[in-house]
Amino acid sequence: MNLVGKAVLVTGASRGLGQALMATFARRGARVVGVARHAAELEAAAAPLRAEGLEVHTLAFDVGDKEAIYPLVGAATALVGPVDVLVNNASTLGPTPLQLLLDTACEDLQRALEVNVVGPFRLTKAVAGSMVVRGGGLVLNITSDAAVSAYPRWGAYSVSKGALEHLSRIWAAELEGTGVRFLNVDPGEMDTRMYRDAMPDADFTQLQRPEAVAARIVAWVEGRAESLSSGSRLEATKLEAA
């Protein structure tokens, strides 16, 4: 996919992998809209990119809020046109320290599902129709190894990411032949605030940098994304060897 001039929407863009993806897509010539809940943090992430002369816009919305989705997509479309690439990156762990399921409040599980599954569903629903009409588009759902492995205390997050992956596969099956493609991307363990919140005793020196992971993901989107079946699961740590 040639990213020059493409309209890219990245959620969770104020820090971590989302910020790195926003920057990397913009540097590859895309017109990028970054979304996050906190306007000041998001603007701080975007300002240096604009100083480079890149087209980066920011919108402060909560993807877990049903009422935010259509205003968000409408505002993004007004800024950069119909979305060509949607990156569902925004996620919540739930309360930290991470809790056993027996200690997890129903409201905390519900919030994880709203942000990590229902939000991406609503965003995809809001942009996929236009993608179908235009004959193409790409939805990247950022997932985790917690979607496929049962780690104690990761319950709310794990359940939500497992559901997100299967949601992506269903979207792929239902939109097969339309030109709209879906990929689940597992970035691996990275030195991010989320990982530090989840694993405060980890050796952070051994973790990947989000910028390096974003570079591999975007390079794959540019060069080889169409080589995978829609709905596939991709591990970013294997991309350099692929």
Order of alpha helices (4+ residues) and beta strands (2+ residues): beta-alpha-beta-alpha-beta-alpha-beta-alpha-alpha-beta-alpha-beta-alpha-alpha-beta
